[in-house]
Amino acid sequence: MIDRYISEKAKSIVPSITISMASKVRKMKAQGIDVISLETGEPDFDTPEHIIDAAYNAMKEGYTHYTDSRGIPELREAIKNKLWKENKIKVDVDEIIVTPGAKYGIFLTMLATINSGDEVLIPNPGWHSFEACVKAAGGIPVRYPFKMDESPLNFESIENKITHKTKMILLNYPSNPTGMTLSLDELKHIADIAEENDLLILSDEIYEKIVFDGTKHYSIGSIKNNGVVTLNGFSKTYAMTGWRIGYIAGDKEIIDQILKLQQHSVTCACAFAQKAAVSALLGSQEAVEEMVEEYKRRRVLLVERLNEIPGMYCPKPQGTFYVFPDISATGFSSMDLADLLLERAHVSTTPGKAFGSLGEGHLRLSFATSRENIEKALEKMEKALIRVWR
C-alpha cells in the first residue's frame, strides 16, 4: 500500500554501497570488533588549525546566520582568484556559487540542466553518486570506459555513445576510484567532442591537489570557456569533509538557475564554514603539502604490498588516495571478496561493482589511513586469502 506513494525516481536509485559498508563497519566497531577501515574516502588528518581558528572567530563575530545564497562575497572572490591563478579559469564572482558540499553541487547542476530523458555520459568505473544524481534529475546515465592506464579515454567509444538525447559529459579526474587522470591533450579532445555535439561538460576536480610523481592537473574550463561547469570543494584537499563546503563555477545563465534551486532547498552553505574556507584558500598551504607527501608514502606501501598478495594486481594511481587493484585472479566477485575480508580479516574495502560494470573484478582501497593500519590490514588480508585457498 505504501509503495504507491514512492516516486519512480527514488525507486530507480540504489543505496550507496560505500555508505552501507561504512554503516556495517560502525556496527561491528560498536560490538567491540577491531575493524581497519580502507573503504572510506575521507582524509584521516585533522583540519589545519588556522582554518579551525577562522571558523571559531567567525562564530564569535556572529557568523551564525543565513548568508547570501551564492556564498559570502569574500569567499567567492577568493575562489575566483584561485580558479584564475591555479586553473586558468576566468569567471566573475556572480558565476560562482558556494554549496554545502561538492556532492550537492553535482545534484544541483543535474537538476538545473537535465530534463527527463536526457542522456548524461559518466565514467565507468566512476563514483556511484554520479549515476544517482543523473537519475534524480530524470536523466539517463550512460557509461563510457575510463581505463586503468596512463591514457584512460577511448574517444571513439565516447563518440559512439553520443545520441540525439545526449546533453552532458561528466568528467572526474583524478578519478574516484581508479586514481587515473587526464592529460592536456585528452582534455582538448573532449572539449572538441563537446563543441561538435553541443554537449555541456561537468568537470569534477575535487582531487586536483592530490597528485603524484610530477603529475600536473589541468582544468578543461581553461580550454573551453563556455558550456563547462567546474566543480570543486574543500573536503579532500583541506581534510574538511564534515564542514560541507563546495563550489560550482560556470556560465552565469546556469549558475543563476542553480541559485534558485539552492534558495528553495538549503538556502545557503554554513556561514562560519564559509569563513573557514576563505582561510583555507588564503592561508598557508603547508599542511596540504604535508598531507600529500604522506599520501605518497602510503601509496608506495599499499601498491607494493598488494602486488605481493597472490591473485592481486595493483597499478600505481596518479592521484587521489585510492588504489583499485584487479582481484579477478582470486576467483571472487568484488562483493564476495569485500564481504570475506570484512568478516574474516576485519578489513573493510569497497567492492568494485559499486563503480559500474567495469569496476567488477576490482576492489577500492583507501590509503587515507596510517601506514601502520595499512600494514596491519594487508597482513590480515593475505592471511585470510591464504586460509581460503588452502
Number of C-alpha atoms within 10 A of each C-alpha: 4 5 7 7 7 9 9 12 13 11 12 12 15 12 12 13 17 21 13 12 21 19 12 14 22 15 12 16 14 10 9 9 12 13 18 21 24 22 24 21 21 18 21 13 14 11 20 19 11 14 22 20 13 20 22 16 15 18 16 11 10 10 18 13 10 13 17 14 19 27 25 19 14 14 24 23 18 17 27 20 20 16 19 13 11 11 16 16 22 17 20 16 19 18 20 27 28 28 30 21 21 24 22 19 26 27 19 23 24 23 20 18 16 21 15 12 15 20 25 28 25 26 28 20 26 27 19 22 20 21 23 22 21 27 27 20 21 20 25 21 22 18 22 24 20 24 16 22 15 13 13 17 20 13 14 8 11 20 14 9 13 19 11 8 12 22 22 25 25 19 23 25 25 25 28 25 31 35 24 27 30 23 18 14 10 17 20 15 13 21 22 15 17 20 15 9 16 13 20 20 26 25 22 24 21 25 24 23 18 23 23 17 9 7 13 15 21 20 22 27 25 17 16 18 15 14 19 25 24 25 22 26 28 22 22 21 24 22 19 25 19 12 19 19 25 25 26 27 29 26 18 17 9 17 22 18 15 23 22 15 17 22 13 10 10 13 19 23 26 21 20 24 25 30 23 24 26 21 20 25 17 13 13 13 13 9 17 19 14 11 18 19 15 16 25 19 12 22 26 13 15 22 19 15 17 21 15 13 18 13 16 17 19 21 18 22 26 26 29 32 28 28 27 27 23 23 21 16 12 16 11 15 19 25 19 12 21 22 19 19 21 22 14 15 21 22 25 27 25 29 26 29 20 25 27 19 14 19 22 19 22 31 31 29 25 26 31 26 21 14 17 9 17 24 15 13 21 19 15 18 21 17 14 18 19 12 9 9 7 5
